[in-house]
Amino acid sequence: MRILLVNPNRYRTPPVMPLGLEHLAEALRQNSSHEARILDLCFADDPSAALNAELERFEPQVAALTVRNIDTTLYNNNVFFLDEIKAMADLLKGHGVPVVLGGAGFSFSPRGVLEYLGAEWGISGPGDKALVHLLDLLETGPPPAGTILNGWQWGADPDLQIVRPVSGIDCRAYQAWGGIFGFETQKGCLANCSYCPEGSGRVIFRNPRRIVEELKGLCELGFTDYHLCDSEFNQDLRFCREFLETLIKSGLSISWALYMKTSPYDEELFRLLKRSGANLVTLSVPSGQDSLAHAAEIRALCAKHGIRLAVDFFSGFPGETADQVRSAIESLRRIRPETVGVNTFIRLIEGTTVTQEVLGSSEHRKYVLGELADNRYLLRPVFYNRITVESLREMIGEDPVFRIEGFERTTNYERLRSSGV
């Protein structure tokens, strides 16, 4: 069966390569007789024309659309992505090509996104093996329209290795636009943060040797700057050490950035990170004294080992007072990371604990921004906000380390890259 894997993500600040589609294409090549081709629309001048041309050339029997994000999750200058993706799904259906959905954004609200885009099927969670299973079903008898497969049921292949030079992605275009290459060491997240839908309690770790072989192939093409695509790297310190030691032993000379949560960690992790070429950690810090205490220790370890630290600070949750937020900001001022992105607009996403808490309380509902009517799955952006921008500006003062998120089209780590700090 011929399947067209389409990247509809055209957001370019920064442009992010469709790593998930590359994994799917490689999984289909290695483990099935199905023929896959990637169509990346990120830089297309006319995405509809590009899609029409590819449909004529390849004549796919089914198309897969990846939904990386529903929106930018920031209140200020929010960008909503689903309408543009829906236009592409409608074009495919107009040509008689059924659509299957996947991607991180789809997995945030599978039923809601499926209905919004009008697709036939979806895969929530890892798609490496589930897509092969779905295509096999389509050859013998398609599942009912509206079927959503749970990708965790089939899992992912830890030995899968992307052959980047033949993946169909124009690597040079991403580099020219300021994007950097992504790689992945694991799928899933063990955490259960109240505001985040990514915590599944499950993680599939990739084979460290395969990851390093993948990086070696990119280095041979002349690419040496990377950003890790894991939700948070430090899910399991034993795996972290195994991967880092494998990377160090390979002798590859790379620089890379990563996301971490405030625990677990130890000094050995940071020693190995530095030796492996890691030069920037973005630390997710929700409000709370435990998180701030860990942030202080991590800041010290980063400074000791010559690794820059950016902090994504989430605050203003239900029950949290302005005085508590002020105290946390003062703690971060003393900790002194290179940059701190502050966000007190909590994006309400279907099924998260904070969403249930806010919508279940008449008091909290007073601070909801966005339309709840005819927004059953909360796909249209809805936020909880009790700490205003004006209050935040007063708390932060003129300190250049702090930025209120949403007013600049950039990420926290990009601020450090562009400033040369």
C-alpha positions in Angstrom: 0.0 0.0 0.0 1.3 3.5 -0.9 1.1 6.0 2.0 2.0 9.7 1.8 3.4 11.0 5.1 2.6 14.7 5.2 4.2 17.4 7.4 1.7 20.3 7.5 3.6 22.2 10.2 4.6 25.6 8.7 5.5 27.4 11.8 9.1 28.6 11.4 10.1 30.3 14.7 11.9 28.0 14.9 11.2 25.5 12.1 11.2 22.0 13.5 12.0 19.0 11.3 9.2 16.3 11.3 11.2 13.7 13.2 8.1 11.6 13.8 7.5 11.2 10.1 11.1 10.1 9.6 10.7 7.4 12.2 7.4 6.2 10.5 9.0 6.1 7.1 11.9 4.1 8.4 9.7 1.7 10.3 7.6 1.1 7.2 10.7 0.5 5.1 12.2 -1.9 7.6 9.2 -3.8 8.8 6.6 -3.9 6.0 6.0 -4.1 2.3 4.2 -0.8 2.3 5.7 2.1 0.3 6.0 5.4 2.1 7.0 8.9 0.9 7.4 12.1 3.0 6.0 15.4 1.8 7.3 18.2 3.9 5.3 21.4 3.4 7.1 23.6 6.0 8.8 25.8 3.3 6.3 25.3 0.4 5.4 28.6 -1.2 2.0 27.1 -2.1 1.2 24.1 0.1 -2.0 23.2 -1.7 -0.2 23.1 -5.1 2.7 21.1 -3.6 0.2 18.6 -2.2 -1.7 18.3 -5.4 1.5 17.7 -7.4 2.6 15.0 -5.0 -0.8 13.3 -5.2 -0.5 13.2 -9.0 3.1 11.9 -8.9 2.7 9.3 -6.1 -1.0 8.3 -6.2 -1.1 7.4 -2.6 -3.9 5.1 -1.3 -3.8 6.7 2.1 -2.2 9.8 3.7 -0.9 10.4 7.2 -0.9 13.9 8.6 1.2 14.7 11.7 -0.3 17.2 14.2 2.7 18.5 16.1 0.8 21.1 18.1 -2.8 22.3 18.3 -1.6 25.9 18.9 1.4 27.6 20.4 -0.1 27.2 24.0 0.8 30.8 24.8 -1.9 33.4 25.5 -0.2 36.4 24.0 0.1 36.2 20.2 -1.4 32.7 20.1 -1.2 30.9 16.8 -3.8 28.2 16.1 -2.7 25.5 13.7 -5.7 23.2 13.1 -7.5 25.3 10.5 -4.5 25.2 8.2 -4.2 21.5 8.7 -7.9 21.0 8.1 -7.5 22.6 4.7 -4.9 20.0 3.8 -7.1 17.1 5.2 -10.0 18.4 3.1 -7.9 18.6 0.0 -6.8 15.0 0.5 -10.4 13.8 1.0 -11.4 15.7 -2.1 -9.0 13.5 -4.0 -10.5 10.4 -2.4 -7.5 9.8 -0.2 -8.4 8.8 3.3 -6.5 10.4 6.2 -4.9 9.0 9.3 -3.7 11.4 12.0 -0.9 11.2 14.6 1.7 13.3 16.3 2.1 14.8 19.8 -0.7 17.4 19.3 -3.1 14.8 18.1 -2.3 12.7 21.2 -3.3 15.6 23.4 -6.9 15.3 22.3 -7.3 12.4 19.9 -11.1 12.4 19.6 -11.4 16.1 19.4 -8.7 16.6 16.8 -10.0 13.7 14.7 -13.5 15.2 14.6 -12.2 18.7 14.0 -10.2 17.7 11.0 -12.7 15.1 9.7 -10.1 12.4 9.3 -10.9 8.7 9.1 -8.5 7.2 11.6 -5.9 8.2 14.2 -3.0 6.8 16.2 -2.5 8.2 19.7 1.0 7.7 21.1 3.9 5.9 19.4 3.2 5.2 15.7 6.1 3.1 14.6 4.4 -0.3 14.9 0.8 0.9 15.1 0.9 2.4 11.6 2.2 -0.8 10.1 -0.7 -2.6 11.8 -3.3 -0.1 10.5 -2.0 -0.3 6.9 -2.2 -4.1 7.1 -5.8 -3.8 8.2 -6.6 -1.5 5.3 -5.4 -4.1 2.9 -7.8 -6.7 4.3 -10.7 -4.6 5.5 -10.5 -1.1 6.9 -11.5 -0.5 10.5 -14.6 1.7 11.1 -14.3 5.4 10.4 -13.4 7.2 13.7 -11.2 4.4 15.0 -8.3 5.6 17.1 -5.5 3.1 17.8 -3.6 3.3 21.0 0.1 3.3 19.9 1.3 2.2 23.3 -0.5 -1.1 22.7 2.1 -1.9 19.9 4.9 0.2 21.4 7.9 1.3 19.4 11.1 -0.3 18.0 14.0 0.6 20.2 16.5 -0.4 17.5 14.9 1.8 14.8 17.5 4.0 13.2 16.7 6.8 10.8 18.8 7.0 7.6 18.7 10.8 7.4 20.2 11.3 3.9 17.4 9.4 2.2 14.5 10.4 4.5 13.1 13.0 2.1 13.6 16.0 4.3 15.6 19.0 3.0 18.0 19.3 5.9 19.7 22.4 4.4 16.5 24.3 4.2 15.9 23.9 8.0 19.5 24.9 8.7 19.1 28.0 6.5 16.0 29.1 8.4 17.8 28.8 11.8 16.5 25.3 12.7 18.7 22.8 14.3 18.6 19.0 14.0 16.6 17.0 16.4 17.2 13.5 17.7 15.3 11.3 20.2 16.5 9.0 22.9 13.1 8.0 24.3 9.3 8.2 23.8 6.9 9.1 26.5 7.1 10.7 29.9 6.9 9.2 33.4 5.8 12.5 35.0 2.2 13.5 35.9 2.3 17.3 35.8 -1.1 18.8 36.4 -0.9 21.1 33.4 0.7 18.7 30.8 -0.9 16.0 28.7 2.3 14.3 27.8 2.7 12.3 31.0 1.6 8.8 30.1 3.5 7.0 32.9 5.2 5.0 30.1 8.6 5.4 28.4 10.2 3.5 25.7 14.0 3.9 25.6 15.9 3.7 22.3 19.0 1.6 21.9 21.9 4.0 22.6 24.0 2.5 19.8 21.3 3.1 17.2 21.0 6.7 18.4 24.7 7.3 18.1 24.8 5.7 14.6 22.1 8.0 13.5 24.1 11.0 14.8 27.2 9.7 13.1 25.3 9.7 9.7 24.4 13.4 10.2 27.9 14.3 11.3 29.2 12.8 8.1 26.9 15.2 6.2 28.5 18.1 8.1 25.8 18.7 10.8 27.1 18.9 14.3 24.5 21.1 16.2 21.5 19.4 17.7 18.5 19.7 20.1 17.1 16.7 21.9 13.4 16.1 21.1 12.6 14.1 24.3 9.9 15.5 26.6 12.5 15.5 29.4 15.8 13.8 29.1 16.3 12.7 32.8 13.5 10.2 33.1 15.9 7.4 34.2 19.5 8.2 35.3 20.7 4.7 34.5 19.6 5.1 30.8 21.0 8.7 30.7 24.4 7.4 31.7 24.3 4.5 29.3 23.4 6.8 26.4 26.0 9.5 27.3 28.8 7.0 27.8 28.0 5.5 24.4 28.0 8.9 22.8 31.3 9.9 24.5 33.0 6.6 23.4 32.0 7.2 19.8 34.3 10.2 19.6 31.6 12.3 17.8 32.3 16.0 18.2 28.8 17.6 18.5 27.1 20.3 20.5 23.6 19.8 21.7 20.8 21.2 23.9 18.2 19.4 26.0 15.1 19.7 28.2 15.2 18.4 31.8 12.9 18.3 34.7 14.0 19.2 38.2 14.6 15.6 39.3 16.2 13.1 39.2 19.8 14.2 38.7 23.2 13.9 40.2 26.7 15.4 39.5 27.7 12.4 37.4 24.9 13.3 34.9 26.2 16.8 34.4 29.8 15.6 34.2 28.8 13.2 31.4 26.6 15.8 29.7 29.5 18.2 29.4 31.8 15.5 28.1 29.2 14.5 25.5 29.0 18.0 24.0 25.8 19.2 25.8 26.1 23.0 26.2 22.6 24.1 27.2 19.9 22.7 29.5 16.3 24.1 29.5 14.9 23.3 32.9 11.1 23.0 33.4 10.3 24.6 36.8 6.7 24.6 38.0 6.0 26.6 41.1 6.9 25.0 44.4 9.7 25.1 46.9 11.0 21.6 46.1 11.3 22.6 42.4 13.1 25.8 43.2 15.5 24.0 45.6 16.4 21.5 42.8 16.7 24.4 40.4 19.3 26.0 42.6 21.3 22.8 42.8 21.1 22.2 39.1 22.2 25.8 38.5 25.3 25.1 40.6 26.1 21.9 38.7 25.6 23.6 35.3 28.0 26.4 36.4 30.6 23.9 37.7 30.6 22.0 34.4 30.3 24.9 32.0 26.7 24.3 30.8 24.3 27.1 30.2 20.9 27.0 31.9 17.6 28.4 30.7 14.5 28.1 32.9 10.9 27.7 31.8 9.0 28.9 34.9 5.3 28.0 35.1 3.3 29.6 37.8 -0.1 31.1 38.7 -1.9 27.8 39.3 -5.2 27.5 41.1 -4.6 28.3 44.8 -1.3 30.0 44.2 -1.1 33.6 45.4 0.6 36.6 44.0 2.9 36.6 47.0 4.0 33.1 46.3 4.7 33.9 42.7 6.7 36.9 43.8 8.7 34.8 46.2 9.5 32.3 43.5 10.7 35.0 41.1 13.0 36.3 43.8 14.3 32.8 44.3 15.0 32.5 40.6 16.6 36.0 40.7 19.1 34.7 43.3 19.6 31.4 41.4 20.5 33.4 38.3 20.1 31.2 35.3 21.2 32.8 32.0 17.5 33.3 31.1 14.1 32.7 32.6 10.9 32.5 30.6 7.9 33.2 32.8 4.4 32.1 32.0 1.3 32.5 34.2 -1.3 31.8 31.5 -2.2 28.1 32.0 -3.4 26.5 28.7 -6.3 24.3 29.6 -6.1 21.0 27.8 -8.6 18.3 27.8 -8.1 15.7 30.6 -5.4 17.4 32.6 -5.7 17.8 36.3 -5.5 21.6 36.3 -8.3 21.7 33.7 -10.6 19.6 35.8 -9.8 21.7 38.8 -10.5 25.0 37.1 -13.6 24.0 35.2 -15.0 22.3 38.3 -14.9 25.4 40.4 -17.1 28.5 40.0 -14.4 30.6 41.7 -11.7 29.4 39.3 -13.9 29.9 36.3 -13.9 33.6 36.9 -10.3 33.7 35.7 -10.8 31.7 32.5 -9.9 33.5 29.2 -11.3 32.0 26.0 -14.6 30.6 24.8 -15.9 27.5 26.4 -19.2 27.3 24.5 -19.1 25.0 21.5 -15.5 24.1 22.5 -16.1 20.6 24.0 -12.6 19.4 23.6 -10.9 22.7 24.4 -9.2 22.7 21.0 -9.7 26.5 20.6 -7.3 28.1 23.1 -8.7 28.5 26.6 -6.5 29.8 29.5 -6.6 30.2 33.3 -4.9 33.4 34.4 -4.9 35.0 37.8 -1.5 36.7 37.8 -1.7 39.5 35.2 1.0 40.6 32.9 1.1 44.0 34.7 1.7 42.2 38.0 4.4 40.1 36.5 6.2 43.2 35.1 6.1 44.8 38.5 7.6 41.6 40.1 10.3 41.2 37.5 11.2 44.9 37.2 14.1 45.7 34.8 15.9 42.5 35.3 17.1 41.4 31.8 17.3 37.7 32.8 13.4 37.5 32.8 11.1 37.4 29.9 7.3 37.1 29.9 6.5 34.4 27.4 4.3 35.2 24.4 5.5 38.6 23.4 8.5 37.3 21.4 8.3 34.7 18.6 11.2 32.7 20.0 12.0 30.0 22.5 13.9 30.3 25.7 16.9 28.4 24.4 16.9 30.4 21.2 17.4 33.6 23.2 20.7 32.2 24.4 21.7 31.1 20.9 20.9 34.4 19.4 22.5 36.4 22.1 25.7 34.4 22.2 25.5 34.2 26.0 
